[in-house]
Amino acid sequence: MSTTRALGLGMVVISLALLPAGMSACQMGGDTVAIDQDDLGGVVTSGKGPEGGVWVIAETTDLPTKFVRIVVTDDEGRYLVPDLPQATYSVWVRGYGLVDSPKIQTTPGTVLDLSAMEAPNPQAAAQYYPANYWYSLLQIPDKNEFPGTGPSGNGISENIKSQAQWIRHVKTDGCLTCHQMGNKATRELPASLTDLDSTVTAWDQRIQSGQAGYNMNRRISSLGRKRVLGMFADW
């Protein structure tokens, strides 16, 4: 059996909460999964054996609105996606250390065993990490660099008195008030900016673009423009 994938307790609770009425987790014993006509179930394996703690995603666009249900496999790699509206679903496996498995088309009432796809390298695996993981890699100035000493000093504005104040302006009262940070759209430069002379120049142009450019530009300048641009360019 492969090592169980890293999994938060909250996701386990979600998995158990989605079991159909009248079916307990212990009824999923052995190598099979008991399902009803509106369920999907089966076992997820990889070359290392059963895959515990990975997500099984069932998605359809056949209904009036897009419908997605996600559950987590148990330690034996078993999963149950319960109480699905009748439709054709795309079903696949996602997890840390994996890349998405091919999507399989199926309908409720099917026992469907799935194959987890091991990531070929760490870079491929990292593409599935949540946005907050990527955002946490932002290297903010050290505590001992505050208060800022301005453009002729450390590049941090003299108005920024502490690291906590810097974080608040970059996070709670800054970027995240309008959009997510760390997703693919923000952590990678668009093709239109990749031919500039440096990533600092690219970020400088990026924050001035679009209808929110004025506000982003003002926020960056209030922190210490050169230092902030360097921080995001390194990120």
N, C-alpha and C positions, 0 to 999 in steps of 0.2 A: 504494500500500500504506500502511496506517496504521502509525503508530509502534508498535513492539513494546511490549507492556505490561511494566511492571516485574516482574521474575521472579527469584527466588532460584535459584542454581545447583542446589540440592538438588531443586527441583521438576523441572528439566530432566532430571536423572539419573533421577528417578522415571518420567518420561515414556518415556525410552528403555528403562528396565529392563522396562517392561510390554509391549514389542513381543513378538509371538508367536515361539516358537522357529522358526528357519529364515527369518525375515523381518528384514532389516536396514533401517535408516533410509533408505538410498539407494534401496531398492525402493519407497519412497513418493514417488518423483519425479513431476514433471509435475503436472497438476491433479487427478489421481485418487489414491485410496488403495486398495491391494490388501487385501482382507479375506478371512477364512475364514468358515465358517458359524456360528462362535461369537464373531465379532467385530462391532464397530460402527466405522464410520469415515466420514470425510467432510472437508469444508472449512468453516471458520467465517469468515464475512465480515460486515462492517458497511457503512454508507454510505461509509466511507473505504477499503474494499477488504478484503483478507485480514487477519484478526486473529491476530497471533502473540502467544504468551505468555498466553493466557487458558485458564481451566479448562473442560473439558467433563466434566460429571457425569452418570453413569448410575446410577440408583437403582431398586431394586425391593423390594416387600414380599411378593412371591409365594412366596419361599423360606421355609424354617422360621425363619430370622432375617433381619432387614433387611440388604440387601446394597447396598453403594455402591462404585463404582470411579470414580476421578478421574484424568484425564490432562491434559496441557498441549499446546496447539497449537504447531507449529513456526513458523518465520518466514514460511511461506507460508499459515499458517492451517489446516494439515492436522492431523488428529488420528486416533488409532487406540485404541479401547478393546478390548483383547484378551481372549480366553479367558473369555467370560462364560457362567455357567450358563444353561440355557434358562429364560426367563421373559419377562414383559413389563416393559420398563424405561421410566421417565421420564428423558428426556435433556434437559439444558439447558446454557446457557453462563453462566459467572460470571467476573468479572474486575474489576480496579481501573479506575475510570472508567466502569464499566458498571452496569446493573441486571440482575437475572436475566432471561434470556430466557424466553418461554413454554415450559412443559414439553411435550415431544412424546413420545407413546407409541409404542414400537417394540419389535422383537424382534431378537436377534442374527442376523447375516448380512445386515444392511441397510447400504447406503451412504446416509448421512443428512447432508446439508448443513444447516448451522445459521446463524441470524442472530444476531449480537451486538447487544445493545440499549444504545446510548449513554445514559448517565445524563442526565436532563433538566437537572440542576443539581448543584453540588458537594455539597449536603446529601444528595441522594438517593444519590450515589456513596459518600459517607462511611458509609452504613449497612452497607456490606459490608466495611469495614476490620476487621481482627482486634481482639479485645478488648484486646490489649497496646498497640495504637496509642492507643486511648481512655484506657487507664490511664496512658500516658506523658504525657498532658496535665494530670495532677494537678500543681498548682503547689506544691511543697514549700518550706518556709522556706529562705532563703539560708544559706550556710555561716557568714556573719558574724553570724548571729542566735543562734549557740550559744556556750556553754551557755545554756539557757533561763533566763529571769529571772522566771518565775512569773506568777500571775494579775495582779499589779499592774505587771508589766513587759510583755514581749512575748507573754505568754500561753502560752509553751512551758514545760513543767515544768522546774524546776531540776535534776531527775534526768536529763534528756536533755542529754548533754554535747557531742554533735556531730551534724552532718547525717546522717552514716552511721548513727548509732544510731537517729535518727528514721526513716530509710528502712527499717531492719531491722525496727522495730516495726510500721510501716505495711504492710510487704511480707512478708518472709520469716517473721517470727515473729508476724505479725498476721493481716490479712484473708485472705491467700492460703493460710493453713494450713487454712481451711475451705471456701473457695469462690473461684471466678474473680472477678476485678475487671475492669471495662471492658466486660463484655457488656451487652446491652440491659437485663437485669434490674437491674444495679447502677448503670449510668450514668444511668438515668431513674427519676424518682420515681414510685411507683405512684399511681393516681388517688385513692386514699384519703388521700393526703398533700398533694395539690396545692392544696387549698383552705385551707391554714394560712397564717399571716400572713407567713411568710418561708421560704426554703429552708433557713436555719439551723435554724429550728424543726422543719421537716420531717425533716431529718437527725437531729436530736436524738431525735425520736420513733422514727424508723426503726431506729436502732441499739439501741433498747431493746425492740424487738418480737421475738417468736418465742422459740423455746427457747434460742437462742444469745445472746439479748439481754443477759444478765448479763455474759457474757465480753466482748462487744463494748463494752458500756458501761464496763467496768473498763479495757479497753485504751485507749479514747479518753481516759478521765480520767487515765491514767498519763502520757499525752503532753502533756496540757494541753487540757482539754475545749473551751474557747472557741476556741482557735486551730485545733484539728483540725476542729471543726464548720464553721468559716468556710472552711477549705481545701476540704472536701468540698462545701459549698454553692456555692462558686465553680466547682468542677469541673462 
